[in-house]
Each structure stands twice: as C-alpha cells, then as structure tokens.
Amino acid sequence: MALRHAVLAAMLDEELSGYQLSKAFGLGVANFWHAQPQQLYAELARLEKDGLITGREVVQDNRPTKRLFTVTEAGLAELERFTAAAAKPVFVRDDLLVKVQAADHVDTVTLIAQLTERAAFARSRIELFGKLLRAMRGDRTEEDFLRHGARVGPYLTCLRGLAFEQGNRDWCARAVTVLRARQETVAGSPRETGDVSGPA
C-alpha cells in the first residue's frame, strides 16, 4: 500500500484541509499506517497533481485563506483498484521483540522497564479506541451499528486496532511476569547451571 491510498481513505467522508487531514489521519488511518504531517502535505500536492483529489480556496475573516480537498472520481477509482488487488501478508517488525528474543543474555531489569512502558502505551491506546468506537456508534449497540451504521469501515478498522493493542498489553504483562519470576529463581536455574535448553 502506498501512502496515497491511506490519505484517500481518510478523506472519503468530507472535504478536508491539510490540517484537518492531519488530525483525522492521527485519529483513524494512523492506527495502521503512520505518516508525519509533512508527508501528508506533500502527498496532498501529489494527489492533486495526479487528479485524484481536487482543491478549492476558502477565504476566512481575519485568518489565512485555507485550501479544502475532496476525493475525485479518479481518486475513488484508484481506491477501487487498490481494494481489488490482492492484500499482501504482513509481518511483525518490532525492536522490542528482538530485545525479548535476547532476554536470556541481556539486562532483564531494563527489558522489564521497556515492556512495562509498552504495556502502559497499549492501555492508553485501548482507552482511545474505546472512546472512538463509542463516538462512532453513538447511542446504538455495537451489533446495531455494525448492521445499519452509515460507515462501517472506520469502525471495523478501529476494532482491529483495539484488538492489536489488547494483544500487546496482555503479551507485555505475561512477559514481565515471566522475566520477574526468573529473576527470583534461586541457584540451580537452567541459566546458572549452564543448561540453556529450558523447560520442555
């Protein structure tokens, strides 16, 4: 997937300025495709040049003129083409996992601190996703919203983000528990006796 597809997906509901896109991106698409604000502004220029979005000037009282962008028919066709293409499998690429892989040979105190920090970040994201989901469905039950809501795509991707962070939280908590228990193991542990095969 290119950044352009993520930007187009973020602009489907309404016309947005670059600033509004940055905020909308941060609350939605950034959950699965990260980009810096300057990257978004550069991509808007490319999309407009390619005819996938169109912009219009809006004069504001006592404020600078702003430019609002809307996805064009060509932009929708590009998203349709992108959606029809086969989705590539994804692979985890996380430096924390590399550190945990080396847990038997590095300072676990530092590792536990980093896992604890990651778990706290996951909990904050879980709270954010919960707020976003409640805002999207309003007074409806989740089941009713998923059946009859006007736009189900953002809700489903938000659910995936929630599940991802819940998994991160739970894994970090388990890893911390395991590493702390191993710290407390007295002499005779596999590591201290030279047996690194671990439990069967």
URQUIRA-V571686 format. One line per field, one symbol per residue. ss: DSSP state (H for helix, E for strand, - for the rest). Layout:
# URQUIRA-V571686
ss=???
This chain:
# URQUIRA-V571686
ss=--HHHHHHHH-----E-HHHHHHHHHH-HHH-----HHHHHHHHHHHHH---EEEEEEEE--EEEEEEEEE-HHHHHHHHHHHH----------HHHHHHH-HHH--HHHHHHHHHHHHHHHHHHHHHHHHHHHHHH----HHHHHHH----HHHHHHHHHHHHHHHHHHHHHHHHHHHHHHH------HHHH-------
